[in-house]
């Protein structure tokens, strides 16, 4: 299952559903800093994607995405 967007990714981490988190390198740092910390605290691997547009395509949506979890 895929979780797209900050709120959904945070929820998936909290509920222990996230196995891997993807973060766009061009996403705002105010969004990514807290998310990176949560991933580290929960030993979830992070995969960095070059752009939000690229991550949006990977997530199967027509707009950019700052983060996604699987």
C-alpha positions in Angstrom: 0.0 0.0 0.0 1.2 3.5 -0.8 0.7 6.6 1.4 1.2 9.9 -0.3 1.6 13.3 1.3 3.0 14.4 4.6 -0.1 13.6 6.8 -0.6 10.2 5.3 3.1 9.3 5.6 3.2 10.5 9.2 0.2 8.4 10.0 1.7 5.3 8.3 4.8 5.7 10.4 2.8 6.1 13.6 0.7 3.0 12.8 3.8 1.0 11.9 2.7 0.5 8.3 5.6 2.3 6.6 8.4 0.0 5.5 10.2 2.6 3.3 9.8 6.4 2.9 10.6 8.3 -0.2 11.4 12.0 0.1 11.8 14.5 -2.8 15.1 16.4 -2.6 13.4 19.6 -3.6 10.7 19.5 -1.0 10.7 22.2 1.7 13.0 21.5 4.6 10.3 22.4 7.1 8.4 19.4 5.8 11.3 17.0 5.5 13.3 17.6 8.7 10.6 16.2 11.0 9.8 13.3 8.7 13.5 12.3 8.5 13.7 12.3 12.3 10.6 10.1 12.6 12.1 7.7 10.0 15.4 7.5 11.9 13.6 7.0 15.2 11.6 4.2 13.8 14.5 2.6 11.7 12.6 3.2 8.4 14.9 3.4 5.4 14.7 6.7 3.4 15.0 6.8 -0.4 15.6 10.3 -1.9 14.0 11.2 -5.2 15.3 14.1 -7.2 12.1 16.1 -7.6 8.6 16.3 -6.3 7.3 15.8 -9.9 9.2 12.6 -10.2 7.9 11.3 -6.8 4.4 12.3 -7.8 4.7 10.1 -10.9 6.1 7.3 -8.9 3.1 7.6 -6.6 0.7 7.5 -9.5 -0.6 11.0 -9.1 -0.7 13.9 -11.6 0.9 16.5 -9.2 4.2 16.6 -7.3 4.6 14.9 -3.9 7.0 15.8 -1.2 6.9 12.3 0.3 5.5 8.9 0.0 5.6 5.7 2.1 5.3 2.0 1.1 
